[in-house]
Amino acid sequence: MPFSGITGMSALAHHITDNGSAFIFYGPHISSTLDGQLGQMYRPRQEESGFCCGALMLALSRFKDPEFKPELKEYDYRQTMLKKTLFPEREEILAANNPEQKITEKALIRIEEMLYEYLRATKTDLKVERIALLGGIIINTDYGVDDYFEVMNKKHF
């Protein structure tokens, strides 16, 4: 999630040469075991599978608790903001045939919304000729055998 906000986007703008170009690559990641289980993977030299994206899978596990309410914790800001950001999508995520895939797709949509909001807010700082955006979902596989990128740009700026 692009939690650096408008300030971070403005800072990025000041690192691009006048009339230059920028390339922004964005999106969450998810894993798939060799037998097709999403949200988990086996890593080299580890006998047990682990979550990927761990932050999204942790949020998903919390969303399954009917009593869960996201509250901001300064000592775990990024994770609590991730949960708070995706919480309005909770019911749709949990009702999906594959909640691991759905939470990843919802994260991509929210990342994209935030990114475009930041770009609109900082367009006077962006003294560039063009900005290229490539959004999608990175798919990691067991033991680092292969990784993939599914292009899923949803908007145009």
C-alpha positions as CSV (number, residue, x, y, z in Angstrom):
1,M,0.0,0.0,0.0
2,P,1.4,3.4,-0.9
3,F,1.2,4.8,2.7
4,S,3.8,7.6,2.0
5,G,0.8,9.6,0.8
6,I,0.8,12.9,-1.0
7,T,4.0,14.0,0.8
8,G,5.8,10.9,-0.6
9,M,4.4,11.4,-4.1
10,S,5.5,15.1,-4.0
11,A,9.0,13.9,-2.9
12,L,9.1,11.5,-5.7
13,A,8.1,14.3,-8.2
14,H,11.1,16.3,-7.0
15,H,13.5,13.4,-7.9
16,I,12.4,13.4,-11.6
17,T,14.2,15.7,-14.0
18,D,12.1,18.5,-15.6
19,N,10.5,17.2,-18.8
20,G,11.7,13.7,-17.9
21,S,9.7,10.6,-17.5
22,A,8.6,8.4,-14.6
23,F,7.7,4.7,-14.5
24,I,5.6,3.6,-11.5
25,F,5.2,-0.2,-11.0
26,Y,2.6,-1.1,-8.4
27,G,0.6,-3.9,-6.9
28,P,0.3,-6.5,-4.2
29,H,1.7,-10.0,-4.3
30,I,0.3,-13.4,-3.6
31,S,1.7,-16.8,-3.7
32,S,0.6,-20.2,-5.0
33,T,2.0,-23.6,-4.0
34,L,2.8,-26.0,-6.8
35,D,-0.6,-27.7,-6.0
36,G,-2.5,-24.4,-6.4
37,Q,-3.1,-23.3,-2.9
38,L,-3.2,-19.4,-2.9
39,G,-1.7,-17.3,-0.2
40,Q,0.9,-19.9,0.9
41,M,4.3,-21.0,-0.5
42,Y,7.3,-23.1,0.3
43,R,10.5,-21.1,0.5
44,P,14.0,-22.5,-0.1
45,R,15.4,-24.3,3.0
46,Q,12.1,-24.1,4.9
47,E,10.1,-27.2,5.6
48,E,6.8,-25.5,6.4
49,S,4.8,-23.3,4.1
50,G,4.5,-19.6,4.9
51,F,2.0,-17.0,4.0
52,C,2.5,-14.6,1.0
53,C,1.5,-11.8,1.2
54,G,1.8,-12.3,4.9
55,A,0.3,-8.9,5.7
56,L,-2.8,-9.6,3.5
57,M,-3.2,-13.1,4.8
58,L,-3.0,-11.8,8.4
59,A,-5.7,-9.2,7.6
60,L,-7.8,-11.9,6.1
61,S,-7.5,-14.1,9.2
62,R,-8.5,-11.1,11.4
63,F,-11.5,-10.4,9.2
64,K,-12.8,-13.9,9.9
65,D,-13.3,-13.0,13.5
66,P,-16.9,-11.5,13.7
67,E,-15.8,-9.3,16.7
68,F,-12.8,-7.8,14.9
69,K,-12.7,-4.0,14.5
70,P,-9.5,-2.3,13.1
71,E,-7.9,0.1,15.5
72,L,-4.8,2.2,14.8
73,K,-1.7,1.0,16.6
74,E,1.3,3.3,16.2
75,Y,3.7,0.5,16.9
76,D,2.2,-1.5,13.9
77,Y,1.1,1.3,11.7
78,R,1.4,-0.3,8.3
79,Q,-0.5,-3.5,9.2
80,T,-3.2,-1.7,11.1
81,M,-3.7,0.8,8.3
82,L,-3.9,-2.1,5.8
83,K,-6.7,-3.7,7.9
84,K,-8.5,-0.4,8.2
85,T,-8.2,0.3,4.5
86,L,-9.6,-3.1,3.4
87,F,-12.1,-3.5,6.3
88,P,-15.0,-1.9,4.3
89,E,-14.6,-4.8,1.8
90,R,-14.6,-7.5,4.5
91,E,-18.0,-9.0,3.7
92,E,-17.3,-9.3,0.0
93,I,-13.8,-10.7,0.7
94,L,-15.2,-13.4,3.1
95,A,-18.1,-14.3,0.8
96,A,-15.7,-15.0,-2.2
97,N,-15.0,-18.5,-3.4
98,N,-11.3,-17.7,-2.8
99,P,-10.9,-15.1,-0.1
100,E,-7.1,-15.1,-0.6
101,Q,-7.5,-14.0,-4.2
102,K,-10.3,-11.5,-3.4
103,I,-8.3,-9.7,-0.7
104,T,-5.4,-9.4,-3.1
105,E,-7.6,-8.0,-5.8
106,K,-9.2,-5.6,-3.4
107,A,-5.7,-4.5,-2.3
108,L,-4.8,-3.8,-5.9
109,I,-7.9,-1.7,-6.4
110,R,-7.2,0.3,-3.3
111,I,-3.5,0.8,-4.1
112,E,-4.6,2.1,-7.5
113,E,-7.2,4.5,-6.1
114,M,-4.6,5.9,-3.6
115,L,-1.9,6.2,-6.3
116,Y,-4.2,8.2,-8.7
117,E,-5.4,10.4,-5.8
118,Y,-1.8,11.2,-5.0
119,L,-0.9,11.9,-8.6
120,R,-3.9,14.2,-9.0
121,A,-2.9,16.0,-5.8
122,T,0.7,16.5,-6.9
123,K,0.3,17.2,-10.6
124,T,1.7,20.7,-10.2
125,D,4.9,19.2,-8.6
126,L,5.2,16.7,-11.5
127,K,7.1,18.6,-14.2
128,V,7.4,15.5,-16.3
129,E,6.7,14.8,-20.0
130,R,5.0,11.5,-19.2
131,I,4.3,9.0,-16.5
132,A,4.0,5.3,-17.3
133,L,2.1,3.2,-14.9
134,L,2.1,-0.6,-14.7
135,G,-0.2,-2.2,-12.1
136,G,-1.1,-5.8,-11.4
137,I,-0.5,-8.7,-9.1
138,I,2.9,-10.4,-8.6
139,I,2.4,-14.2,-8.2
140,N,5.2,-16.0,-6.3
141,T,5.6,-19.7,-6.5
142,D,7.1,-22.4,-4.3
143,Y,10.9,-22.5,-3.8
144,G,11.3,-19.5,-6.1
145,V,10.7,-21.8,-9.1
146,D,8.9,-19.1,-11.1
147,D,7.3,-15.7,-10.4
148,Y,4.7,-14.1,-12.6
149,F,3.1,-10.7,-13.0
150,E,-0.5,-10.4,-14.1
151,V,-1.1,-6.9,-15.6
152,M,-4.3,-5.5,-14.2
153,N,-4.3,-1.7,-14.7
154,K,-7.8,-0.5,-14.0
155,K,-7.6,3.2,-14.6
156,H,-6.0,5.8,-16.9
157,F,-4.5,9.0,-15.7
